[in-house]
């Protein structure tokens, strides 16, 4: 499409991480530096200012226009939640009528060269498979955790927060506090413990 643009999107999760590798890969792919948008935000969701500038919000028009192509180095740079990725993938390719290219996964390339619609179908199919695999892995991890907990309980292993050993004379000092003969602050001072520890031990003793 005439005047169509290629946009690059590079993301890392924190300011301590470097975007240079992604930016270099996008530049080598032929994307102009001014068309490469960079972001230092967690990938747990898509509530990211730079990404939202690409797809638009209720208040702003999207930078992506029909016929444009969004290029990302790897799928996890878009995000970690595959269900959300699928939703935005469909929005970008269907509603905005743009293409998406994932550089390290050649099958994830929706451009329809020579009018070949199979390429878009394959890209959508691969994305759904990735989403399924991700969900299966998440459930598998949860099941392994449950099995580990059950096995630990069978062995008699006590799970959860460890009990704090009571300081010497705790019961006596606690009794004075309950009878309002001393304040809680005085009780903590005598026992040499913090407010958090004092009240936690009191709760455990009830």
N, C-alpha and C positions, 0 to 999 in steps of 0.2 A: 504494500500500500504506500502511495506517495506521501512523503514527509513523515513516515513512520520512524520511531526512534527506538534505540536499544537502551534500556536502563539497567544498571548494575546495582545490586543490593548486597552490602557486606555487613555482617553483624558479629559482635562478640558479646559475651555476657557481662563483662566488667571492665573497668578502666585499666585494670592491671594486664589485660590481654591486648594483643597487637593485631591490627587489621591489615597490616602490610601484605601478608601472603594473599589474602582474598582480593585486595585491591589490585595487586600485580597480575593475578590470574584473570581478573575481569578486564584489565587494560590490555593484556596480551590477546584476549578474545576479540578486541577491537572496539571496546566501549570507551567513549571519550571520558576524560577525567571528571568533567563537570556533570556527566550523566551517572556517575557512580555515587550512590548515596550510602553513607556509613552510619552505623548506630552501635552504641554500647549499652545494650539492654538485655535483660533476661529473656530467654526464649520460652518461658512457661506459658505465656499467652501472647496475643497480638496487639495488646494495648501499648503500642510503641509509636512515638511521635513521627519518626522518619518513615516507618512502614505505612502508617496511616496517611502520610502525605502522598504516598504513591497511589493508594487505593481510594483516597478521599474520605471525608467524614460528612456529617450532617451540615457542617458549616463551610467546608472547603471542597473544591472540585479536585478530582484525582489528577495527579501528574500523568498517569498512564492514560493514553488515548487509544481509541480503536486502531488496531494494526500494530501498536507498539509491542515490544518484547521485553520481558523482565528476565534478567539473567542472574543466577545465584550459583556460587561455587558448589555448595552441597545442600541437600535438603534440610539438614538440621540447622542451617543458617536461617532458614525461614522460621523454624520453631521446633519445639519438642513434642507438641501435642498434635498427633497425626489427624485426629478428628477435626481440629481447628484448621490444620493445613489443608485438608480436603475441602473444607467449607470455603476458605479463601481462594484455593485453587480454582474451584468451580466459579466463584464470583469473578475472578480475574479473567478467566478464559471465556465465560459465557456472558456475564453482564457487561464487563468492560471490553470484551472482544479483543483481548490481548493474548499473546503467546507467553509461555514460560519455558526457560531452558535451565536445567540443572547440569552444571558442567561435569561433575564426577559421576553422573548417571546418564549416559547417552539416551537411554530409553525414555527419560523424562524430558522430552523435547516436543512441544505441541505444535511446532510450526508445520504447516501442511504444504510441503514442497510439491510443486506440480499438481496441486489439488488433491493430494493423497490424504484422505481423511483417516486412513488406518493409523497413521502416526499419532494423531490426537487420541484415538481410541486406546492405543497401546499405553500411552502416557497415563491416561486416566485409570486404566486397568492396573498398571504397576503401582500407582499411588494407593489404590484400594487394597492391593496385596500388602503393601508396606504397612498400611493402617491396621490390617488384620494381624500381621505378624507382631506389630508393636503391642496390640491389645492382648494377644496370646501370651507374650512375654511378661506383660504386666500381671496378668492373672497367674502365670506360672510362678513368678516371684512371690506373689501373695500366698499361693498354696505352699511353696517351700518354707516360707516364714511360719505358716500355721503348723506345718508338720514338725518344724524345728521346735516350736513352742510345746507342742504335744509330747514330743520325745523328751524334752527337758523336764516336763512335769512328771512323766513316767519315771524318770531317773531320780525324782525327788528334788530337782533343782528349783529353788525359789526364784521366781521372776519378778520383775518390777523394781521399784526403788528400794535400795538397801536401807535397812533400819539403822538409824544413828545410835551409837552406843550412848547410854545415859551417863552423864558425869556423876561422880561420887556424891551422894547426899541429895540427889535430885528429888526423890520422893518426899524427903523431909522439908526441903525448901519449897517444893510445889505445894505441900500441905499448908505451910505458913502463908503462901500467896493466896491459896483458895480461901483461907480463913481471914483474909484481908489484914493480916498482921504485918505484911510487907508488900511493897508495890512490885509489879512485874519487872520494872527496871532494876530494883534491888535484887530480885531473884536472879535475873540474868547476870548481874554483877557478881553475885556470890558463886554462881555456877560457872562463870567465865564463858558464856555462850551468847550467840546473837539472838536477836528478836525472832528471826525466822526459825532457828533451831529450837528455841524455847517453846514456841507455840506448836511446832510440829511434834515435839516430844510430849507435850501436854495432850495433844490430840490422840497420839498413839496409846497413851496411858488410859484414855477413857474407855 
